[in-house]
Amino acid sequence: MRSVVLLALVILGACKSTQEVPEGRIDTKEHPEFDKFRPVALAVTPVAASSSSMRATLRRAVYERLFAKRYSPFKLSVVDARVSTDGRFDPAGLEWDATLEVSLTRWKSVRGTSYFAGDGVATMRHKTGEILWSCGFTDYAFLVSERAGLQDFDAAAEAIADLLIQRLPELPPAQE
């Protein structure tokens, strides 16, 4: 009897359809003269994503990681005061070098797993409009934990920020 129950469990497990966690792709591009621009003072604009909690958490995580790479981002409240209702950043009155824009374009659960797969991009744009750096990811999977029966995306937002900012060039010390 015991072996019949075990066999039934094995068959049920084999029949259960689970999708494999996708293998993500990452594409990073850096302007050939990035060091010439030396964008120290950054404005991290609001993140574009479908979830408001993901927008806030991802933006904060990206912001916090910039300091380790020797960037000096403006306080988020300073940037927010210069973002219009249509989402455009107006740097009037700021001595800034570049904006860092992050968007999460797709965010979908991977059926049968605790993962979400996403597509997104971060772009650093110099005040002249020149794109200095970009990092995009496609079909990249992030683990989402559950707390009290609710999905907790904080760890996923932290992982997305790590993925992006690890690829951002560290600024060399200022030359005197």
TORFIPA-963722 format. One record per atom (N, C-alpha, C, CB): z, x, y negated; residue in one letter. Coordinates in nm, 3 decimals. Glycine has a CB too. Layout:
R        c3        c1        c2   r
R         Z         X         Y   A
...
//
This chain:
R        c3        c1        c2   r
R     0.000     0.083     0.120   M
R     0.000     0.000     0.000   M
R     0.000     0.087    -0.125   M
R     0.121    -0.094     0.000   M
R     0.081     0.191    -0.122   R
R     0.092     0.281    -0.236   R
R    -0.042     0.347    -0.267   R
R     0.198     0.387    -0.209   R
R    -0.116     0.387    -0.165   S
R    -0.245     0.451    -0.187   S
R    -0.348     0.353    -0.240   S
R    -0.295     0.514    -0.057   S
R    -0.336     0.223    -0.204   V
R    -0.427     0.121    -0.256   V
R    -0.405     0.103    -0.407   V
R    -0.407    -0.013    -0.182   V
R    -0.279     0.099    -0.449   V
R    -0.247     0.086    -0.592   V
R    -0.298     0.208    -0.669   V
R    -0.094     0.069    -0.612   V
R    -0.278     0.327    -0.611   L
R    -0.324     0.450    -0.675   L
R    -0.475     0.450    -0.687   L
R    -0.276     0.572    -0.597   L
R    -0.545     0.409    -0.580   L
R    -0.691     0.402    -0.583   L
R    -0.739     0.302    -0.689   L
R    -0.746     0.364    -0.445   L
R    -0.671     0.188    -0.700   A
R    -0.707     0.087    -0.800   A
R    -0.691     0.143    -0.941   A
R    -0.622    -0.040    -0.783   A
R    -0.585     0.218    -0.964   L
R    -0.564     0.279    -1.095   L
R    -0.672     0.382    -1.127   L
R    -0.426     0.345    -1.102   L
R    -0.711     0.460    -1.030   V
R    -0.818     0.559    -1.050   V
R    -0.949     0.490    -1.083   V
R    -0.835     0.647    -0.924   V
R    -0.980     0.381    -1.010   I
R    -1.105     0.307    -1.036   I
R    -1.101     0.245    -1.175   I
R    -1.126     0.198    -0.929   I
R    -0.989     0.184    -1.213   L
R    -0.976     0.127    -1.348   L
R    -0.993     0.234    -1.454   L
R    -0.840     0.057    -1.365   L
R    -0.934     0.349    -1.432   G
R    -0.947     0.459    -1.528   G
R    -1.090     0.506    -1.539   G
R    -0.857     0.575    -1.489   G
R    -1.162     0.508    -1.427   A
R    -1.301     0.553    -1.430   A
R    -1.391     0.451    -1.498   A
R    -1.351     0.579    -1.288   A
R    -1.357     0.323    -1.485   C
R    -1.438     0.217    -1.546   C
R    -1.413     0.202    -1.695   C
R    -1.411     0.085    -1.477   C
R    -1.299     0.247    -1.739   K
R    -1.265     0.234    -1.881   K
R    -1.362     0.318    -1.963   K
R    -1.117     0.279    -1.908   K
R    -1.434     0.255    -2.052   S
R    -1.534     0.331    -2.130   S
R    -1.468     0.391    -2.253   S
R    -1.653     0.240    -2.172   S
R    -1.475     0.521    -2.259   T
R    -1.426     0.591    -2.378   T
R    -1.539     0.677    -2.430   T
R    -1.300     0.677    -2.347   T
R    -1.548     0.682    -2.556   Q
R    -1.650     0.762    -2.619   Q
R    -1.596     0.903    -2.638   Q
R    -1.695     0.701    -2.755   Q
R    -1.680     1.001    -2.618   E
R    -1.636     1.138    -2.638   E
R    -1.617     1.164    -2.787   E
R    -1.737     1.238    -2.578   E
R    -1.524     1.254    -2.816   V
R    -1.503     1.293    -2.955   V
R    -1.625     1.373    -2.998   V
R    -1.370     1.377    -2.972   V
R    -1.690     1.335    -3.108   P
R    -1.813     1.403    -3.149   P
R    -1.787     1.548    -3.192   P
R    -1.879     1.327    -3.263   P
R    -1.888     1.629    -3.176   E
R    -1.880     1.767    -3.224   E
R    -1.935     1.768    -3.365   E
R    -1.959     1.868    -3.130   E
R    -1.851     1.803    -3.459   G
R    -1.893     1.799    -3.598   G
R    -1.975     1.919    -3.639   G
R    -1.774     1.789    -3.686   G
R    -2.045     1.900    -3.748   R
R    -2.123     2.008    -3.809   R
R    -2.072     2.029    -3.950   R
R    -2.277     1.976    -3.808   R
R    -2.070     2.155    -3.990   I
R    -2.025     2.189    -4.124   I
R    -2.134     2.272    -4.191   I
R    -1.889     2.267    -4.121   I
R    -2.166     2.238    -4.314   D
R    -2.269     2.309    -4.389   D
R    -2.210     2.351    -4.524   D
R    -2.397     2.221    -4.408   D
R    -2.194     2.481    -4.543   T
R    -2.137     2.533    -4.667   T
R    -2.243     2.613    -4.741   T
R    -2.012     2.620    -4.639   T
R    -2.253     2.587    -4.870   K
R    -2.349     2.660    -4.954   K
R    -2.276     2.713    -5.076   K
R    -2.469     2.568    -4.998   K
R    -2.307     2.836    -5.112   E
R    -2.247     2.899    -5.229   E
R    -2.358     2.951    -5.319   E
R    -2.150     3.015    -5.188   E
R    -2.343     2.929    -5.450   H
R    -2.439     2.981    -5.547   H
R    -2.443     3.132    -5.534   H
R    -2.401     2.937    -5.693   H
R    -2.562     3.193    -5.537   P
R    -2.571     3.338    -5.520   P
R    -2.495     3.418    -5.626   P
R    -2.716     3.380    -5.521   P
R    -2.473     3.357    -5.742   E
R    -2.402     3.427    -5.849   E
R    -2.267     3.360    -5.878   E
R    -2.488     3.431    -5.977   E
R    -2.202     3.313    -5.773   F
R    -2.074     3.243    -5.788   F
R    -1.974     3.326    -5.870   F
R    -2.016     3.211    -5.650   F
R    -1.962     3.455    -5.838   D
R    -1.866     3.542    -5.907   D
R    -1.896     3.555    -6.056   D
R    -1.864     3.680    -5.843   D
R    -2.021     3.543    -6.094   K
R    -2.059     3.550    -6.236   K
R    -2.000     3.431    -6.313   K
R    -2.213     3.553    -6.252   K
R    -1.999     3.316    -6.251   F
R    -1.946     3.196    -6.317   F
R    -1.794     3.196    -6.322   F
R    -1.996     3.070    -6.245   F
R    -1.732     3.248    -6.219   R
R    -1.585     3.256    -6.206   R
R    -1.514     3.129    -6.257   R
R    -1.533     3.378    -6.283   R
R    -1.532     3.018    -6.187   P
R    -1.474     2.889    -6.230   P
R    -1.326     2.877    -6.198   P
R    -1.549     2.774    -6.165   P
R    -1.243     2.912    -6.291   V
R    -1.098     2.912    -6.267   V
R    -1.037     2.775    -6.295   V
R    -1.029     3.018    -6.355   V
R    -1.060     2.721    -6.413   A
R    -1.001     2.592    -6.454   A
R    -1.085     2.477    -6.398   A
R    -0.991     2.582    -6.610   A
R    -1.029     2.409    -6.299   L
R    -1.101     2.302    -6.231   L
R    -1.044     2.165    -6.262   L
R    -1.100     2.325    -6.082   L
R    -1.132     2.068    -6.265   A
R    -1.093     1.928    -6.274   A
R    -1.126     1.864    -6.140   A
R    -1.166     1.853    -6.394   A
R    -1.024     1.822    -6.067   V
R    -1.045     1.756    -5.938   V
R    -1.057     1.607    -5.967   V
R    -0.927     1.786    -5.836   V
R    -1.178     1.558    -5.958   T
R    -1.204     1.418    -5.991   T
R    -1.156     1.327    -5.877   T
R    -1.354     1.396    -6.018   T
R    -1.139     1.198    -5.904   P
R    -1.096     1.107    -5.797   P
R    -1.192     1.111    -5.678   P
R    -1.087     0.963    -5.851   P
R    -1.134     1.103    -5.560   V
R    -1.211     1.107    -5.436   V
R    -1.281     0.974    -5.413   V
R    -1.120     1.142    -5.316   V
R    -1.403     0.981    -5.366   A
R    -1.476     0.860    -5.328   A
R    -1.455     0.838    -5.179   A
R    -1.629     0.871    -5.363   A
R    -1.390     0.729    -5.145   A
R    -1.365     0.693    -5.005   A
R    -1.337     0.543    -5.000   A
R    -1.246     0.775    -4.942   A
R    -1.355     0.484    -4.884   S
R    -1.336     0.340    -4.873   S
R    -1.189     0.298    -4.875   S
R    -1.400     0.290    -4.747   S
R    -1.100     0.387    -4.834   S
R    -0.957     0.354    -4.828   S
R    -0.884     0.412    -4.949   S
R    -0.895     0.406    -4.697   S
R    -0.807     0.328    -5.018   S
R    -0.735     0.376    -5.136   S
R    -0.629     0.479    -5.099   S
R    -0.670     0.260    -5.210   S
R    -0.560     0.461    -4.986   S
R    -0.458     0.559    -4.947   S
R    -0.524     0.691    -4.909   S
R    -0.373     0.507    -4.831   S
R    -0.641     0.686    -4.845   M
R    -0.712     0.809    -4.811   M
R    -0.758     0.879    -4.939   M
R    -0.833     0.779    -4.719   M
R    -0.805     0.804    -5.037   R
R    -0.850     0.864    -5.164   R
R    -0.736     0.942    -5.228   R
R    -0.901     0.756    -5.262   R
R    -0.621     0.881    -5.240   A
R    -0.508     0.945    -5.307   A
R    -0.455     1.065    -5.229   A
R    -0.395     0.844    -5.328   A
R    -0.439     1.047    -5.097   T
R    -0.383     1.155    -5.015   T
R    -0.479     1.273    -5.007   T
R    -0.352     1.104    -4.874   T
R    -0.607     1.247    -4.989   L
R    -0.706     1.354    -4.980   L
R    -0.717     1.431    -5.111   L
R    -0.843     1.297    -4.941   L
R    -0.716     1.360    -5.221   R
R    -0.725     1.426    -5.351   R
R    -0.604     1.518    -5.374   R
R    -0.735     1.321    -5.464   R
R    -0.486     1.467    -5.347   R
R    -0.363     1.546    -5.364   R
R    -0.367     1.669    -5.274   R
R    -0.238     1.459    -5.333   R
R    -0.411     1.653    -5.150   A
R    -0.416     1.765    -5.054   A
R    -0.516     1.872    -5.099   A
R    -0.454     1.714    -4.914   A
R    -0.632     1.830    -5.148   V
R    -0.731     1.926    -5.199   V
R    -0.673     1.999    -5.319   V
R    -0.865     1.854    -5.238   V
R    -0.616     1.926    -5.412   Y
R    -0.556     1.982    -5.533   Y
R    -0.452     2.090    -5.498   Y
R    -0.490     1.871    -5.617   Y
R    -0.362     2.059    -5.407   E
R    -0.254     2.151    -5.372   E
R    -0.305     2.279    -5.308   E
R    -0.157     2.085    -5.279   E
R    -0.414     2.273    -5.236   R
R    -0.467     2.391    -5.167   R
R    -0.544     2.485    -5.259   R
R    -0.557     2.347    -5.054   R
R    -0.583     2.439    -5.375   L
R    -0.661     2.523    -5.467   L
R    -0.582     2.643    -5.520   L
R    -0.709     2.440    -5.583   L
R    -0.453     2.627    -5.534   F
R    -0.371     2.735    -5.590   F
R    -0.374     2.859    -5.501   F
R    -0.227     2.688    -5.609   F
R    -0.376     2.840    -5.369   A
R    -0.379     2.952    -5.276   A
R    -0.509     3.031    -5.286   A
R    -0.360     2.902    -5.133   A
R    -0.614     2.968    -5.338   K
R    -0.743     3.035    -5.356   K
R    -0.759     3.090    -5.498   K
R    -0.857     2.938    -5.324   K
R    -0.650     3.087    -5.576   R
R    -0.642     3.141    -5.713   R
R    -0.712     3.056    -5.820   R
R    -0.703     3.279    -5.715   R
R    -0.730     2.929    -5.790   Y
R    -0.785     2.837    -5.890   Y
R    -0.670     2.776    -5.969   Y
R    -0.872     2.726    -5.824   Y
R    -0.701     2.728    -6.087   S
R    -0.601     2.663    -6.172   S
R    -0.650     2.521    -6.204   S
R    -0.575     2.744    -6.303   S
R    -0.624     2.428    -6.115   P
R    -0.669     2.292    -6.143   P
R    -0.581     2.224    -6.248   P
R    -0.671     2.209    -6.014   P
R    -0.645     2.141    -6.328   F
R    -0.569     2.061    -6.424   F
R    -0.484     1.961    -6.348   F
R    -0.662     1.989    -6.524   F
R    -0.372     1.920    -6.406   K
R    -0.292     1.815    -6.345   K
R    -0.382     1.693    -6.324   K
R    -0.166     1.779    -6.433   K
R    -0.358     1.625    -6.214   L
R    -0.441     1.509    -6.183   L
R    -0.431     1.403    -6.290   L
R    -0.400     1.450    -6.048   L
R    -0.315     1.388    -6.351   S
R    -0.299     1.287    -6.457   S
R    -0.384     1.322    -6.580   S
R    -0.151     1.275    -6.497   S
R    -0.401     1.451    -6.607   V
R    -0.485     1.494    -6.720   V
R    -0.630     1.457    -6.693   V
R    -0.472     1.647    -6.744   V
R    -0.675     1.479    -6.571   V
R    -0.812     1.444    -6.533   V
R    -0.829     1.292    -6.534   V
R    -0.847     1.502    -6.393   V
R    -0.731     1.220    -6.477   D
R    -0.740     1.074    -6.472   D
R    -0.753     1.013    -6.610   D
R    -0.618     1.017    -6.402   D
R    -0.688     1.072    -6.708   A
R    -0.696     1.020    -6.845   A
R    -0.837     1.034    -6.903   A
R    -0.595     1.092    -6.934   A
R    -0.920     1.116    -6.839   R
R    -1.056     1.139    -6.887   R
R    -1.163     1.082    -6.794   R
R    -1.079     1.287    -6.905   R
R    -1.121     0.997    -6.701   V
R    -1.215     0.931    -6.611   V
R    -1.230     0.787    -6.655   V
R    -1.168     0.940    -6.462   V
R    -1.355     0.747    -6.681   S
R    -1.380     0.610    -6.728   S
R    -1.372     0.512    -6.612   S
R    -1.519     0.601    -6.797   S
R    -1.378     0.384    -6.645   T
R    -1.368     0.280    -6.542   T
R    -1.484     0.287    -6.444   T
R    -1.364     0.143    -6.606   T
R    -1.597     0.344    -6.485   D
R    -1.710     0.357    -6.392   D
R    -1.704     0.490    -6.314   D
R    -1.843     0.348    -6.469   D
R    -1.593     0.564    -6.329   G
R    -1.571     0.685    -6.250   G
R    -1.627     0.813    -6.308   G
R    -1.629     0.666    -6.118   G
R    -1.677     0.809    -6.430   R
R    -1.734     0.930    -6.491   R
R    -1.626     1.012    -6.560   R
R    -1.845     0.894    -6.592   R
R    -1.634     1.142    -6.539   F
R    -1.539     1.235    -6.598   F
R    -1.591     1.283    -6.732   F
R    -1.513     1.355    -6.503   F
R    -1.509     1.270    -6.837   D
R    -1.544     1.318    -6.971   D
R    -1.445     1.428    -7.008   D
R    -1.542     1.201    -7.077   D
R    -1.490     1.554    -7.007   P
R    -1.400     1.668    -7.029   P
R    -1.365     1.694    -7.175   P
R    -1.460     1.790    -6.972   P
R    -1.394     1.603    -7.264   A
R    -1.368     1.624    -7.406   A
R    -1.226     1.675    -7.428   A
R    -1.391     1.494    -7.485   A
R    -1.215     1.786    -7.499   G
R    -1.084     1.841    -7.533   G
R    -1.026     1.933    -7.428   G
R    -0.990     1.731    -7.559   G
R    -1.092     1.950    -7.316   L
R    -1.041     2.040    -7.211   L
R    -1.121     2.171    -7.211   L
R    -1.049     1.972    -7.072   L
R    -1.051     2.278    -7.188   E
R    -1.119     2.405    -7.165   E
R    -1.131     2.419    -7.014   E
R    -1.041     2.529    -7.230   E
R    -1.239     2.370    -6.961   W
R    -1.258     2.364    -6.816   W
R    -1.382     2.443    -6.777   W
R    -1.270     2.218    -6.769   W
R    -1.385     2.482    -6.653   D
R    -1.498     2.559    -6.602   D
R    -1.587     2.476    -6.510   D
R    -1.449     2.682    -6.528   D
R    -1.523     2.392    -6.428   A
R    -1.601     2.318    -6.328   A
R    -1.523     2.196    -6.280   A
R    -1.637     2.409    -6.209   A
R    -1.597     2.105    -6.217   T
R    -1.533     1.991    -6.151   T
R    -1.545     2.010    -6.001   T
R    -1.597     1.855    -6.197   T
R    -1.450     1.955    -5.930   L
R    -1.455     1.953    -5.785   L
R    -1.456     1.806    -5.745   L
R    -1.333     2.031    -5.720   L
R    -1.566     1.766    -5.685   E
R    -1.585     1.627    -5.646   E
R    -1.582     1.618    -5.494   E
R    -1.719     1.570    -5.702   E
R    -1.507     1.524    -5.440   V
R    -1.496     1.506    -5.296   V
R    -1.529     1.362    -5.262   V
R    -1.354     1.545    -5.245   V
R    -1.609     1.344    -5.159   S
R    -1.637     1.208    -5.114   S
R    -1.637     1.204    -4.962   S
R    -1.772     1.156    -5.170   S
R    -1.584     1.096    -4.912   L
R    -1.581     1.068    -4.768   L
R    -1.679     0.953    -4.750   L
R    -1.432     1.032    -4.715   L
R    -1.797     0.985    -4.696   T
R    -1.905     0.886    -4.692   T
R    -1.904     0.798    -4.568   T
R    -2.035     0.954    -4.700   T
R    -1.842     0.845    -4.460   R
R    -1.831     0.764    -4.339   R
R    -1.698     0.797    -4.273   R
R    -1.950     0.790    -4.241   R
R    -1.631     0.694    -4.225   W
R    -1.500     0.711    -4.163   W
R    -1.488     0.601    -4.059   W
R    -1.382     0.704    -4.269   W
R    -1.500     0.638    -3.931   K
R    -1.505     0.537    -3.826   K
R    -1.424     0.583    -3.706   K
R    -1.651     0.508    -3.785   K
R    -1.351     0.490    -3.647   S
R    -1.271     0.524    -3.530   S
R    -1.361     0.557    -3.411   S
R    -1.175     0.409    -3.493   S
R    -1.316     0.652    -3.332   V
R    -1.386     0.687    -3.209   V
R    -1.320     0.605    -3.099   V
R    -1.380     0.844    -3.178   V
R    -1.391     0.504    -3.053   R
R    -1.337     0.407    -2.958   R
R    -1.272     0.476    -2.838   R
R    -1.448     0.313    -2.910   R
R    -1.153     0.432    -2.805   G
R    -1.083     0.483    -2.689   G
R    -1.008     0.613    -2.713   G
R    -1.180     0.502    -2.579   G
R    -1.001     0.656    -2.839   T
R    -0.929     0.780    -2.871   T
R    -0.840     0.757    -2.992   T
R    -1.029     0.897    -2.897   T
R    -0.766     0.860    -3.028   S
R    -0.684     0.857    -3.151   S
R    -0.755     0.931    -3.263   S
R    -0.545     0.919    -3.126   S
R    -0.886     0.945    -3.252   Y
R    -0.964     1.018    -3.352   Y
R    -1.047     0.925    -3.438   Y
R    -1.053     1.119    -3.284   Y
R    -1.074     0.972    -3.559   F
R    -1.171     0.910    -3.647   F
R    -1.277     1.016    -3.675   F
R    -1.105     0.856    -3.781   F
R    -1.402     0.976    -3.677   A
R    -1.510     1.069    -3.710   A
R    -1.553     1.039    -3.851   A
R    -1.629     1.057    -3.609   A
R    -1.582     1.144    -3.924   G
R    -1.619     1.124    -4.063   G
R    -1.730     1.215    -4.109   G
R    -1.501     1.143    -4.150   G
R    -1.793     1.171    -4.216   D
R    -1.891     1.252    -4.289   D
R    -1.837     1.262    -4.431   D
R    -2.038     1.189    -4.284   D
R    -1.851     1.377    -4.490   G
R    -1.806     1.392    -4.628   G
R    -1.862     1.518    -4.690   G
R    -1.655     1.394    -4.634   G
R    -1.834     1.533    -4.817   V
R    -1.883     1.649    -4.889   V
R    -1.791     1.679    -5.008   V
R    -2.029     1.628    -4.937   V
R    -1.777     1.806    -5.035   A
R    -1.709     1.851    -5.157   A
R    -1.810     1.935    -5.234   A
R    -1.576     1.935    -5.125   A
R    -1.815     1.913    -5.365   T
R    -1.910     1.985    -5.449   T
R    -1.837     2.038    -5.572   T
R    -2.029     1.895    -5.489   T
R    -1.854     2.167    -5.598   M
R    -1.803     2.226    -5.722   M
R    -1.921     2.241    -5.817   M
R    -1.731     2.365    -5.697   M
R    -1.910     2.172    -5.930   R
R    -2.018     2.171    -6.028   R
R    -1.969     2.237    -6.157   R
R    -2.067     2.026    -6.055   R
R    -2.040     2.342    -6.199   H
R    -2.006     2.412    -6.322   H
R    -2.028     2.320    -6.442   H
R    -2.091     2.542    -6.337   H
R    -1.962     2.348    -6.551   K
R    -1.976     2.262    -6.670   K
R    -2.120     2.256    -6.721   K
R    -1.885     2.312    -6.782   K
R    -2.204     2.351    -6.681   T
R    -2.346     2.348    -6.718   T
R    -2.426     2.254    -6.627   T
R    -2.405     2.490    -6.712   T
R    -2.362     2.205    -6.521   G
R    -2.430     2.118    -6.426   G
R    -2.474     2.190    -6.300   G
R    -2.549     2.055    -6.490   G
R    -2.470     2.322    -6.304   E
R    -2.510     2.404    -6.189   E
R    -2.413     2.382    -6.071   E
R    -2.514     2.555    -6.229   E
R    -2.467     2.361    -5.952   I
R    -2.381     2.349    -5.833   I
R    -2.345     2.490    -5.786   I
R    -2.453     2.267    -5.718   I
R    -2.215     2.518    -5.789   L
R    -2.166     2.651    -5.753   L
R    -2.133     2.662    -5.605   L
R    -2.045     2.685    -5.836   L
R    -2.090     2.552    -5.547   W
R    -2.047     2.554    -5.407   W
R    -2.048     2.411    -5.355   W
R    -1.905     2.617    -5.392   W
R    -2.079     2.399    -5.227   S
R    -2.067     2.269    -5.161   S
R    -2.033     2.291    -5.015   S
R    -2.197     2.185    -5.176   S
R    -1.963     2.196    -4.962   C
R    -1.929     2.199    -4.820   C
R    -1.937     2.056    -4.769   C
R    -1.786     2.260    -4.795   C
R    -2.026     2.034    -4.676   G
R    -2.041     1.903    -4.617   G
R    -2.007     1.907    -4.469   G
R    -2.182     1.850    -4.638   G
R    -1.954     1.798    -4.420   F
R    -1.927     1.788    -4.277   F
R    -1.985     1.656    -4.226   F
R    -1.775     1.797    -4.247   F
R    -2.037     1.661    -4.104   T
R    -2.100     1.546    -4.043   T
R    -2.043     1.527    -3.904   T
R    -2.253     1.562    -4.037   T
R    -2.003     1.405    -3.874   D
R    -1.953     1.370    -3.741   D
R    -1.834     1.456    -3.700   D
R    -2.064     1.384    -3.639   D
R    -1.753     1.493    -3.796   Y
R    -1.637     1.577    -3.768   Y
R    -1.520     1.487    -3.733   Y
R    -1.603     1.670    -3.888   Y
R    -1.449     1.517    -3.626   A
R    -1.341     1.431    -3.577   A
R    -1.205     1.479    -3.626   A
R    -1.343     1.425    -3.425   A
R    -1.123     1.384    -3.667   F
R    -0.988     1.413    -3.715   F
R    -0.890     1.324    -3.641   F
R    -0.977     1.391    -3.869   F
R    -0.780     1.383    -3.596   L
R    -0.678     1.310    -3.523   L
R    -0.599     1.223    -3.621   L
R    -0.584     1.408    -3.447   L
R    -0.580     1.098    -3.583   V
R    -0.502     1.004    -3.663   V
R    -0.381     0.964    -3.580   V
R    -0.588     0.878    -3.706   V
R    -0.263     0.983    -3.637   S
R    -0.142     0.948    -3.563   S
R    -0.100     0.806    -3.596   S
R    -0.028     1.047    -3.596   S
R    -0.006     0.756    -3.517   E
R     0.047     0.622    -3.543   E
R     0.196     0.633    -3.567   E
R     0.017     0.526    -3.425   E
R     0.244     0.561    -3.665   R
R     0.386     0.552    -3.695   R
R     0.421     0.405    -3.705   R
R     0.422     0.628    -3.827   R
R     0.518     0.367    -3.628   A
R     0.565     0.227    -3.626   A
R     0.448     0.132    -3.603   A
R     0.636     0.193    -3.758   A
R     0.353     0.173    -3.517   G
R     0.242     0.087    -3.483   G
R     0.129     0.084    -3.585   G
R     0.291    -0.049    -3.463   G
R     0.140     0.160    -3.692   L
R     0.036     0.164    -3.795   L
R    -0.032     0.300    -3.795   L
R     0.094     0.133    -3.935   L
R    -0.161     0.301    -3.823   Q
R    -0.233     0.428    -3.828   Q
R    -0.192     0.504    -3.954   Q
R    -0.387     0.404    -3.825   Q
R    -0.163     0.632    -3.935   D
R    -0.120     0.718    -4.044   D
R    -0.231     0.820    -4.071   D
R     0.015     0.789    -4.010   D
R    -0.298     0.804    -4.184   F
R    -0.412     0.888    -4.216   F
R    -0.373     1.013    -4.295   F
R    -0.513     0.808    -4.293   F
R    -0.245     1.031    -4.326   D
R    -0.203     1.147    -4.406   D
R    -0.242     1.278    -4.339   D
R    -0.052     1.143    -4.428   D
R    -0.216     1.290    -4.210   A
R    -0.249     1.415    -4.139   A
R    -0.399     1.437    -4.137   A
R    -0.194     1.411    -3.995   A
R    -0.477     1.331    -4.125   A
R    -0.623     1.344    -4.126   A
R    -0.670     1.390    -4.264   A
R    -0.690     1.209    -4.089   A
R    -0.612     1.335    -4.371   A
R    -0.649     1.378    -4.506   A
R    -0.615     1.526    -4.526   A
R    -0.576     1.292    -4.612   A
R    -0.501     1.568    -4.476   E
R    -0.461     1.710    -4.485   E
R    -0.561     1.797    -4.409   E
R    -0.318     1.732    -4.428   E
R    -0.604     1.751    -4.292   A
R    -0.700     1.827    -4.212   A
R    -0.836     1.835    -4.281   A
R    -0.716     1.764    -4.073   A
R    -0.878     1.728    -4.346   I
R    -1.004     1.729    -4.421   I
R    -0.994     1.829    -4.536   I
R    -1.039     1.587    -4.475   I
R    -0.882     1.826    -4.609   A
R    -0.862     1.921    -4.720   A
R    -0.864     2.064    -4.669   A
R    -0.728     1.892    -4.793   A
R    -0.799     2.089    -4.555   D
R    -0.801     2.224    -4.496   D
R    -0.943     2.266    -4.464   D
R    -0.714     2.229    -4.369   D
R    -1.017     2.178    -4.400   L
R    -1.155     2.207    -4.361   L
R    -1.238     2.247    -4.483   L
R    -1.219     2.086    -4.291   L
R    -1.223     2.173    -4.592   L
R    -1.303     2.199    -4.712   L
R    -1.257     2.324    -4.786   L
R    -1.297     2.079    -4.805   L
R    -1.129     2.332    -4.816   I
R    -1.080     2.440    -4.902   I
R    -1.080     2.575    -4.831   I
R    -0.939     2.407    -4.951   I
R    -1.068     2.577    -4.700   Q
R    -1.078     2.705    -4.628   Q
R    -1.214     2.770    -4.650   Q
R    -1.053     2.685    -4.478   Q
R    -1.314     2.690    -4.677   R
R    -1.450     2.742    -4.696   R
R    -1.483     2.774    -4.841   R
R    -1.549     2.644    -4.643   R
R    -1.395     2.738    -4.930   L
R    -1.413     2.766    -5.073   L
R    -1.383     2.914    -5.098   L
R    -1.321     2.676    -5.160   L
R    -1.470     2.984    -5.171   P
R    -1.443     3.127    -5.196   P
R    -1.315     3.146    -5.275   P
R    -1.561     3.191    -5.270   P
R    -1.240     3.246    -5.237   E
R    -1.121     3.282    -5.314   E
R    -1.168     3.357    -5.437   E
R    -1.020     3.369    -5.228   E
R    -1.109     3.324    -5.550   L
R    -1.148     3.393    -5.672   L
R    -1.094     3.535    -5.673   L
R    -1.099     3.317    -5.795   L
R    -1.177     3.630    -5.713   P
R    -1.125     3.767    -5.727   P
R    -1.035     3.772    -5.851   P
R    -1.242     3.871    -5.738   P
R    -0.946     3.870    -5.855   P
R    -0.861     3.883    -5.974   P
R    -0.949     3.902    -6.099   P
R    -0.761     4.002    -5.958   P
R    -0.900     3.853    -6.212   A
R    -0.974     3.867    -6.336   A
R    -0.988     4.015    -6.370   A
R    -0.904     3.790    -6.452   A
R    -1.108     4.052    -6.415   Q
R    -1.131     4.191    -6.454   Q
R    -1.090     4.210    -6.599   Q
R    -1.279     4.231    -6.433   Q
R    -1.020     4.317    -6.622   E
R    -0.970     4.341    -6.758   E
R    -1.050     4.448    -6.826   E
R    -0.825     4.379    -6.756   E
//
